[in-house]
Amino acid sequence: RDGRDGGAVATRFGQDADLSNRLTSSGAQAAALLLAPALVADRLLADPAAMRDPLRVARVRAALARQGDVVANDPRFHLVRGKDYAARGDHDGAIEAYNTAVSIAPAEPRAFLFAAQSHAALGQRESALENLRHGKARSGQSPHDLTLAGALHVALAEPRPALALLAQAYGLDPGYPATHVAIGNALVALHRSRQAVGWLEQHPPPADDTRADYLSALALAYIKSGGGPQAAMVLTELRQTWNPRTTAIEAELAIVSKQFDTALAKFRVVRFTSPRDLHARAGVGEALLGLGRFADAQAEFAACRKAAPYFAPCARGLGVALRMTDDADAALATLQVAEQLDRDDPAIAREISATLRALGRRPEGALAAARAAELDTRAAQPYVPL
């Protein structure tokens, strides 16, 4: 694979006299690139936002490639090579590069964690979880690796273990901005959005590449906690950055603003560009529910359930769609499955309560409503990493 494009990248790098000066945000970093490319590679590999920038990754890879045999047996070169492929959507090539890094340095946790990211991007959840397990076993006390592992758990719909890892990472390095963002995202995934807002407001990042990720997390936390106007203000700033989640967050804001046609259009854009984005698939279903297209929503959620039976939002959405099409018994069974998948979601408990009441089972409905209220109360407490 490297023979396919590595030489061309290196040639472009050599022909552009100003390229190294534009690689990083400061002259000192540019000088470091010329003197010690491996140090710049380390810096890149510790910056989640930078690793999504195809041009930046390609430049660092080219700088390393110019070192020839010096870096051939350095796992960092193959990690950057993998990130170069991943940034351009070639996750099969990325996995090959990460496997090469593992063959050189079997104890390197990032090779497994990055491979888990690419497997997840390809929809290969079991392979992603297996690589995540190996990466965590090798992470030791590295806050960067623990943060990456925690973020992966969130992406794989496992926010509970994510929060434990991220609290550990925060204890090791309270100043690492990526950990702050990842904790915010984990809290939102655990339906503790008010906690996420408080946490993120207390931990604004420096004005660097992590700010776009921070704004994305903060906007979503505002949306999920009912802060639509605040989310709109954050989105105004987010649109000035490069962040692939902007359209999805605009769609989420449209949902809570009851602009369901807009939400449907935006979620469909996200689904087209990222077919494996389960939140986008669930979002399409939610927009269809809002438009009163219950049969279409049922079909959308059923397809999502078939593709990702572990993903609770699609089970919850299917249950709601079934209830709205007057199949309360099937709705209740589906919502109970959703609750088994995600016991932290008060919305599921509320839907179970409404369905039980529709079936005439009012005492049980009252118990489910009380459970939802308890979850809401718990989510309102300030988050303190332990």
N, C-alpha and C positions, 0 to 999 in steps of 0.2 A: 504493500500500500504506500509506503513512503516513497518508493521509486516513482509512483504515479504523479506525485505533486510536490514532494519535498524540495527537489531541485529548483522547480519553478519559483516556489516561495522564497528560497534562499537567494535566487537571482534577483527577484524583485527587491528583496531587502538590501542587497548590495548596491543596486542601481539607485535607490532612493537615499540621497545623502542626508536628508533631514528626518528619515524615518525613526531613528533611535531617539531623536529629541522629542518626537511626538508620541512615543510609545507610552510614557508614563507622565504623571502630572507635574513632575518637577525636574529641574536640571540635575539634581543630585541623583535621582533615580536613573536618568538617562546615562549619566557617567557610570553608575553601577552596572548598567547593561553592557557598556563597552568593556569594563574591567572584569566583571564577574557575572556572566549571564546566569549561572546557577543560582546566585542570590536573588536575581530578579524572578527566576522561576519559582523560588520559594515564596516570594512575595505574592506572585500571581496565584499560586496554589492555595494561599491562605485567604484569598479574596473572592467570595462567591459571585459577586457582581462582575468583577473583572473577567472571571472565567466564562461568562456568557457573552463576552464581547469578541466576536469572531476576528476582527482586525487585530486587537491587542494580543489575543492568543497566538495568532499566526505570526506576529512579529517576534514574540518571545520564542516560539518554536524555531523560527528562522535564525535568530541569534544563537540559539543552542546548536542548531545544525551546522553552523559555521565553525564550531569547535571540533567537528569531525569525530575521530576516534576517542577524543577526550570524554565525550558524553555518551558514546554508544552503549556503555555499560552503566550509565547513571540512570536509575529509575525515574528521576525527575524529568529527564528528556522524554521518556515514553509516557509519563503522566501528562505532560504538556501536549505531546503529540495526540494523545487520546482526547484531551480537551479541545484541540483544534478540530478533530473530526466531529466531536459532539456539538461544538458551536455551529458547525455547518450541517447538522442533522444526520451525520453518518455515524449512528450509534454502533453499528456492527464493526466499523473500523475502529471506533473508540474502544470497544471491548477487547479487540485484538491487541491494541496498544497497551491497555491495562494488564492484560495477561502477560505481555512481554515484561512489563515492570515487575509483576509477581515472580516471574521466572528468575529475574535478577535479584530481587529483594523480597523473599517470601514473607518477611515480617512487616512490610510496608502497608499500613492500614489504608492509606488513601487509594491505593490501587484497587482494593476491594470496594471501598465506599464509592469511588467514582464509577466502578463497574456496576454497582447497584443502581446508581442514578441512570445509567444508560439502559440497563435491563428494564427499569421502571418506565423509561421513556418509550421502550419497545412493547410495553404491555406484558412483560415477562415477570409477573409479580413474584413467583416462587424463586426464580433465579435472583431477583433483586433482594429478597429476604435472606437467601442463603449467603450472598456476598455481604450483605449488611451484618449478618451474624459474624462472619469472619473478620470484617473490618472492626467491629466493636471489640472483638477478642484481642485485637492487636493495638487498640487505641491508647491503652494505658492512661496517663494523666494529661493527654494533650487536649486543651480546651477547644482547639480548632477542629480536631477529629471528632470529639464528642458532640460539638455543635452540628457538624455535617451529619453524623449518625442520627441525631435528634430530628433534624430537618427531614431526613429520609423517612423516618418513622411517620412524621406528619403526612408526607407525600403518599405514603403507602396506607393511609387511613388507620394509623395506630398512634394516636396522640398521647395516650397515657404513658407508655414507655418513653415517648419523646420528651415529655416534660421532666421526667426524672433525670434523663441524660443531660438535658439543658440546664437544669438546676446545678448539676455537678460541674458542668462547664463554666457556669457563671461563678461558682465558688472558686474555681481555679484562676479565672481571669475576668473580673467584674467589668473590665473596660472594653471587652471585645464586642464591637457593634453587631456583628453577625449573630452572636448569641442573643442579644436583646431582641432583634427582629424575629429570630426563630422562636423565642419564648412567646412573643406576641402572637405569632401564627399558631403555635400549639394551644394557647389559651382560647383562641377563636375556634379552633377545631374541637375543643372540649366544651364549646358553648358557654364560655366564660368571657364573653366579649367585653363586658364592662371592666373586668379585671385587665383585659388586654389593653383597653384604652388607657387606664391608669398607669399600667406598666410602661407602655410605649411613650406616653407623655412625659414620664419621668426619665426616659433614656433616649433623648434625641441623639442622633449620630453626628459626628463631625461632617463637614461639607465635603464628602468624598463619594466614591462610587456606591457606598452602602446606602446613601440617602434615598435612592429610587426604591430599593427594597423596603426601606423603613416607611416611606410614604405609602407604598402599596399595602403593607401590613396595617398601618394606622387607618387608612381609608376603609379597609374591609372591617376592621374592628368597630369603627364608628357606624358603619352601615348595619352590622349585625346587632349593635346595641341600641339602635334607634336614632342615631345621630346623623340623619341624612344631610342637614345643612353643613355640619362640620365636615362630613365626607366629601361634599361637593367642593368645599374650599381646598381640601387636601388634593382632590383630583385635579384641580386647576394647576397646582404645582407639579403633580405627577405627570401631567401631559407634556411638561417641558423636559422630561427626562426620557431616557431609553429604558422602557420596562415592558416586557411582553405581557404582563398581567393587566395593563391599563384597560383594554377593552372588556375583559372579564369583570373588572371592578365597576366599570360603567354599567354593565349589564346588571350586576347585583344592586347598584343604586337605583336603576330603573325599576327593578322588582319591588323594592320597598316604597318607591314613589308611585307605585301602581301604574307605571307606564309600560304595560305588558307588551305592546307591539314593539316598542323600542328594545325592551329586554330580549324578546324573542329573536329579533334581528341580530343583536349583538352576540347573544349566546350562540347563534348559528354560525356567526363568523368565527368565534373561538373554536367551535367544534370542527369547522372546516379546516382551520389551520392546525389544530391539535386534536385529531380524531380520538385520541385516548384520554382526553381530559374528562374525567368523570364528573367533575363539578359543572362543566359546561353541559354535559348530557342531562344532568339533573336540573340545571337551570332552564334548559329548553322545556322540560316537563313542567317546571314551576310556572313559566310564562304561559304555557298552554292552559294550565289550571286557572290562572288569573284571567285568561280570555274566555273562560267557560267552555273550552274545547276539551271536555273531560275524556271522551273516547280517544282523541289524539294523545292526550297526556298519558292515559293508561298504556297505550301502545309504546310510547317513548320510555316510560319508566320500566315497563316489562322488558324491553330490549336491553336497557341498562342493567336490570337485575340479572339477566341471562349472561351478560358480558362480565359483570362484577358482582357476584352474589354476596361479597363481603362488605359492600359499600352501602351503609345505612341510609343516606339521603334518598337513594333510589327506591329502597324498600318503603321508606316513609311516604314518599310521593305516590308510589303505586297504591299504598293503602288508602291515601286520601282520594285518589282517582276512583278507586273501587267504591268507596263510600258515596262519592258524588254521583256514581252511576247506579246507586241503590243496591249494591251488593255488600251489605254491612257485615255479613258473616265472613266473607273472603277478606274484606277490609281489615277486620279485627285480627284474623290469623296473620295477615301480612304485616300489620303494625306490631304485633307481638314478636315477629321475627326481627323487625327493625329495632325493637327495644333490646333484644338479645345482642344485636350487633353494636348498639351504642346506648348504654344505660345512663349517659350523661346528658342526653338531649331532652330538655323539657317539652319541646314541640311534639316529640313522639308521645310522651305521656298525655299531653293535651288532646292529641288526635285519638288516642285510645279512649280517653274519657268521653269525648264526643261520640265515638262509635258505640261504646257501651250504653250510653244514654239513648242513642238511636235504636238500640236493640231492647230497650226497656230495662236495662240492668243498671238502675240508677245508683244503688249503694256502691257497686264496683266502680262506676264512673266517678263517684265522689272520691274514692280512694286514689284513683289515677290522677285526678285533678290536684289532690293534696300532694302527691308525689311530684307533680310538675312544679307546684309552688315551692316545695322544699329545694328542688334543683335550682330554681330561680334565686332563692335566698342565698344558697351556697355560692352561686356565681357572682353575687354582688359583693362578696368580701374581698378586700385587697389581696393581691397575690404577693406572697413572700416566698422566694425560692429557699428550700430547705436542703 
